[in-house]
Amino acid sequence: MDEKRMELPSLDKLKELEKSARIEGSGIEFDSLLGLWKFNSVWKQGSDTEDSISSTLLQVLSASLELKKDTQNPEEEKFTIANAIRFGLLTLRFSGYANLERKQPLLPFTFDCIQIKVASLTILKRSLPTPDHKKRPFFALIAIDPKGKWLSARGKGGGLALWIQDK
């Protein structure tokens, strides 16, 4: 998929979609989120311009968000979640669990493991403490492209992010 040719929503369009999602819900469903999402753009809270330094850095580091169905609890709609960055052969990966809540919906998550790899060799794998349920980070999901090409969300810290589906 060629991101340069893909039509991505403008910031104004994302804000319009966000307003609608808060009132009517986004319509985003569990299965539509499954997969690997590559980071594309970020806007800091209150800014009307893309944070080009952060966006470029996260693209160079191949930042990604991966959501899979939690096979440990197949009867429940829960995800395993991973955020990762890569620099050459070095990978830093946080993994844990997530679920959908509310109508917008929110995607609260907890990372319970950090892993550092060089190529396929794990050089560090550590458990992380579990935060209080009310202090978990989350993404307020705004919209997903009808064809599943992009996903937008606002993080707990107020930043707006746009990811592209990696197929």
Backbone hydrogen bonds, N-H to C=O, Kabsch-Sander energy under -0.5 kcal/mol:
donor,donor_aa,acceptor,acceptor_aa,energy
3,E,1,M,-0.8
5,R,2,D,-0.9
6,M,2,D,-1.2
8,L,6,M,-0.8
14,L,10,S,-2.4
15,K,11,L,-2.5
16,E,12,D,-2.0
17,L,13,K,-2.6
18,E,14,L,-2.4
19,K,15,K,-2.3
20,S,16,E,-2.0
21,A,17,L,-2.5
22,R,18,E,-2.2
23,I,19,K,-1.3
24,E,20,S,-3.4
25,G,20,S,-0.6
25,G,21,A,-1.3
26,S,103,K,-0.9
26,S,104,Q,-1.2
27,G,103,K,-0.6
32,S,29,E,-0.8
33,L,29,E,-0.7
33,L,30,F,-1.6
34,L,30,F,-0.6
34,L,31,D,-0.7
35,G,67,L,-3.0
36,L,166,D,-0.5
37,W,35,G,-0.5
37,W,65,L,-3.2
38,K,164,I,-3.5
39,F,63,A,-2.6
40,N,162,L,-2.5
41,S,162,L,-1.7
43,W,160,L,-2.3
47,S,44,K,-2.2
51,D,42,V,-2.9
52,S,50,E,-1.7
55,S,51,D,-2.9
56,T,52,S,-2.4
57,L,53,I,-2.6
58,L,54,S,-2.7
59,Q,55,S,-1.8
60,V,56,T,-2.9
61,L,57,L,-2.2
62,S,59,Q,-1.6
63,A,58,L,-2.9
64,S,84,A,-2.2
65,L,37,W,-2.7
66,E,82,A,-2.8
67,L,35,G,-2.6
68,K,80,T,-2.2
70,D,78,K,-3.0
71,T,69,K,-0.8
73,N,70,D,-0.8
76,E,73,N,-1.7
78,K,76,E,-1.5
79,F,98,A,-3.0
80,T,68,K,-2.5
81,I,96,G,-1.9
82,A,66,E,-1.7
83,N,94,F,-2.3
84,A,64,S,-1.8
85,I,92,L,-2.1
86,R,61,L,-3.9
87,F,90,L,-2.9
90,L,87,F,-2.0
91,T,117,K,-2.5
92,L,85,I,-2.5
93,R,91,T,-0.5
93,R,115,Q,-2.9
94,F,83,N,-2.9
95,S,113,C,-2.4
96,G,81,I,-2.4
97,Y,110,T,-2.1
98,A,79,F,-1.8
99,N,108,P,-1.6
100,L,77,E,-0.6
101,E,106,L,-2.3
106,L,101,E,-3.3
107,L,139,F,-2.6
109,F,137,P,-2.3
110,T,97,Y,-2.4
112,D,95,S,-2.1
112,D,110,T,-0.6
113,C,95,S,-1.6
114,I,126,R,-2.6
115,Q,93,R,-2.5
116,I,124,L,-2.7
117,K,91,T,-2.5
118,V,121,L,-2.7
119,A,89,L,-3.1
119,A,117,K,-0.5
121,L,118,V,-2.4
122,T,120,S,-0.6
123,I,116,I,-2.5
123,I,121,L,-0.6
124,L,116,I,-1.6
126,R,114,I,-2.5
128,L,112,D,-2.0
135,K,132,D,-1.9
136,R,133,H,-0.9
139,F,107,L,-1.0
140,A,154,R,-3.4
141,L,105,P,-2.2
141,L,139,F,-0.9
142,I,152,S,-2.5
143,A,152,S,-1.1
145,D,150,W,-2.6
148,G,145,D,-2.7
151,L,163,W,-2.1
152,S,143,A,-2.7
153,A,161,A,-1.9
154,R,140,A,-2.1
155,G,159,G,-2.6
156,K,138,F,-1.2
158,G,155,G,-2.0
160,L,43,W,-2.8
161,A,153,A,-3.2
162,L,41,S,-2.2
163,W,151,L,-2.9
164,I,38,K,-3.0
165,Q,149,K,-2.3
166,D,36,L,-3.4
167,K,165,Q,-0.8
